[in-house]
């Protein structure tokens, strides 16, 4: 996907060259007209993979941050390493796009926010679902009044993640991940509420479960929340849902109708969007132009412009910190605190 905005090709560095960076983010930044300048990862195999793409490979981030011409850093390390990477990038004056959640703990996220504010560098959290063409279309339709007064949002975002999914699945480690399915998957839903409605949830409550998978973090969670204007939200996230089952669905209900996106949530483009009219109950599919565009490519193009001095409201430090506070509130409520 071309930049489309006149920004010169952005030279990116990547901290943490795991599967999300390798299979989605880097192809996205290349499709957006960017350049992969270098990668920092302690794994020799990851560094060899980066070198095969023509990137300079480093074992430590400080060496990558000294690379001439570096214009943006994408942080895709395990959650507990986000803080150190963001603080280093901020100190070096490098714009940073950090994977969600911001950090493994709220305290780390607050420290990261302080570092970014002091440095004054462009910041973004990698909520790629904001950039999915179906979700962008839904946002515009809701703002134009297609649904009337929105009353509720229901989200199902589930998958199957056994403990042995990877040789070292840090997502199943509470110290490195900060939590389980709730910490990993719920941020997308929490952020989508804000994206679709133009207002964040003000409060949340949650129940978690350790029902199927044999690890020390939650393998499922159900969250409920409410926006300041009174819209209700329900999020079901899980690591214990077989892949063959329907498991990715986004519904927005209003007084004039309902929008339902199926299979749009996740790393891949596509999905289907349906509208049901509240007066007659008629259901029709909506063809969204550009629905097959990669949300990662759109995200990387948007952040390249943001980093180059053209601020984009899709990237907002205070909103992202609020999302971390909601996650903290959800876990506290699940523990009865």
N, C-alpha and C positions, 0 to 999 in steps of 0.2 A: 504494500500500500504506500503510495508516495506521501511525502510530508504534506503537500498541499498548502503549506502556509509560508513558504519562502525562507524557512530557516535552513541554514547550511547544515550538511550532514553532521550529526552529533557523534562525537567519539566517546564511547561508553567503556567503563570498567565494570566488572562484575565481581562481587565478593560472595563466594560460595557458588560453585558450579555443579549443583545437584540437578535432579531431573527437571524441576520446574524451570530453572534457568536455561538448561541445555535444550529441552524439548519445546519450550513455549516462549520464554522471555527473549532469548537471543534470536531465534527465528523472527520474533515480532519486531525487535529493534532493527534487524537487517531489512525486513520487509518495509519498515517505515523510512528507509533511507539512511539509517544510522550505520556506524562502524564499530565493530568490537575491537577495541584497542588492547585490552588486557584483562586478565582474570587473576584473582587471588584465591587460592584454595590449598589447604595443607595436604590434600590427597594427590599423590603422583598421577594416579589414573585420571583424575579430573583435570589436572594440568596438561596431560598429554592430549586429552580431548579438546581443550582450548587451543592448544598449539596446532592441532589438525585443522582448526578453523582460521588459522593465520593470526591468532592473538598471542600477545606476550603473556607468559605464565609466571606467576610468582607464588611462593609459599606463604608469604605474609602480606597483609594489606598495605603496610607503610610503603613498601617498594612500588606497589601499583599506584598509590596516590602521588608518587614522585614522577610518574610517567609524563613526559611533555605532551601537551595537547589533550589531556583528559578533561572532558567537559561535563560528565555526569557519572554517578556511581549507582548501580543497582545492587541492593543488598539482599541476598537470598540465602544467608546462612541459617542454621538453626536459631530459633527464637532467642535463646539466652545470649547469643553473640551479637544481636542487633545493636545493643547499646554501644559496645566498644567500636563497632564499625561506623556507626552514625557519628559518634563523638569525634573519631579520627577524621572522617570526611569533613565535618563541619569546621574543625580546626584548620584543615587544609583549604577551606573555601570552596569545596566541591559540592555542587548540588547533588542531593541524594534522594533516590526513589527506593523506599524500604518495603520489603514484603510485609504483608499482614500476618499476624497481629503486630503492632508496633514493637512489642517486646514480650518476654515471658512473664514479666510482672509490671504492675502499675508503677511501682517506684522507678524501675528502669525507664519506662516510657516517659515519666515526668522529667527524669534527668536528661533524656534525649531531647525532649522539647526545650528544656533550658539551654542546652548546647546549641540547638538550631537557632533559637531566638538571639542568643548572644552573637553568633556568627553572622546572622542575617542572610544565610544561604537559602536558595530555593529548596523546598521540601515537598515530598509526596509519599503517600502510602499506596502500595500497589493493589488497589481495589479494582482489578481488571473488569469486574462485573459492571461497574459504572460505564464502561466503554463498549459493552455489548450492544450491537445495533438494535436488537429488540428492546432492550431496557431503555435505550436512548429514545426510541419511538414512544414507548409507554410514558416516559416522563413528560414528553411534549404533549401527548394526548391528554394526560391527566391535568396538566396545567391549563390546557385549552377548554377544560370542562366536559370532556367526553363521558366521564363517569359521574358527573354531578358532584355531590358532597361525598368524598371518600370516607368510608366507615371502618374498613379493616384491610389488613394485609396478612396473607397466609403464605408461608414459605416452607417448602420441604427441600432440604439439601443434604443428601445422605449418600454413603458409599460403603464399601467393604474394605477394611484395613486390618488384616490380621497382624499379630505381633511380628511374624516373620516376613512381612511384606518386603522388607529390605534387609540387607546384611546387618545394618545398624539403624533401626527405625527410631530416630530421636523423637518422633511424634508420640511415641508410647512412653517416653521418659518424662515424668513430671518436672524434673529439675531443668531439663533443656527446653521442653515445650511450654511449660507453665500450665498445662492442662491437656485435655484430650479433644474429643470431637467439638465440644463447646468452644474451646480456645481456637481451634483450627478453622472451623467452618462457620460458626456464628458471626464472626466479624463481617463476612460478606453480606449476610442478611441484614445485620444492624445498619451497615452502610447503605444498602439498597433502600431501606426505608427512607433515609434522608435524601437519597438521590431521587427517588420517585415522588416524594411529597414536598421536598424543600424544607423539611423540618426533621430533626432527629428525635428519637425516643427520649423521653424525659426520665423514665424509670423502667426497670425490668425486674422480673422474678424468674427463677429457673428451678427445674428439677433435673438432676443428672442420673445416669444409670451406669452400672458396670454389669451388663447383662450377658454378653456373649464372648467378647474378646478377652483373652487372658493377659491383661497388662494393668499397670498401676494408675492409669488415667481413665476418665469417663469414656465409654464407648457410645454414648448417646445422651441427648439433652433435649428438653422442651422448654422454650422460653416464651414468656408473654410480656408485653410492654405496652406503653401508651405514650403518644406524643402530647405536647402541650395543648394542641387543639382538640384532643380527644380521640384521634384515630387509634384503634387497637391493632396490635401486631402479635402474630403467633409464628414461632420459628421451631421447626423440628430438624435437628442435625444429628447425624449418626455415622459411626464407623461400622455398624453392625447390620447394614442393609445389603442383601445380596445384589450384585450388579444387574441381574436380569429383571429386577422388580422396578416399577415406576418409582422414581426416587428424587427427581429434580423438577420442582413445580413452583411457580410464582403466581399468586393470585392477588388481584387488587379489586375490592368490591366498593361500589358506590351506589348512590340513589338512582342513577340513570343506567347502570350496567356493570359488567364485570369484565376485566381483562385477565386472561390466563396465558402465561408463557410456559411451554413444556420443553424440557431438555435444553433450555438456554443457559442455565447456571452450570458453571464448570469452565475448564480451560479451553474448550473447543468452540468454534463458531457454530452458527446454525440454530436449530430449534424451530418451534412453531408457536404462533401467537393467535389467540382466539378472542373474539368479543361477543358477549351475550347482551342483548338489549333488555333492559329492565321492564319495558312496557309490554312487549310481545313475547319475550323469552326466546327470540330467534338468535341462533348462534352462527357466526360466520368467521372464517379464517381471514386473517389480515396478512397480506404480502408486504413485508417490510423491505424497501430498497436497501441493497448492500448487506442483507442479513448474514451472508456467508463471510463477511470481513472478519478477520481475527481481532478479538477484543484486546489481545496483547499488542498487536501492531498499532491499533488505534491509541492504546494507552501510551506506548513508547513515543509515538509521534507527538501526542499531547504534552508529555513531560519534556520532550526535547524543546518544544516551544516555550514551555514554562521555565525551563532552566536557562533559556536564552533571553529572558527578560520580558516575556509576554505572559503575564500571570493568568492561570487557568483556575477557576473556582473548583474544578474537580480535585485539586490538591490543596488541602487546608489542614494545617498543623493542629489548630485548636479543635476542630471537628474530630480529627483522628484521636486526639487525646481523650475527648469525650467518649468515643467508642471504647477505648481501653477502660475508662471508668465504668461504663456499662458492663463490660465483661467481668470486671472485678465485682461489681454489684451482683451480677448473676451468680457467680461462684459463691459469694457470701450468702446469698439467699438460699442456695442449694444446701449449704451447710447449716442453715438455720440461724445465721448471724444477722 
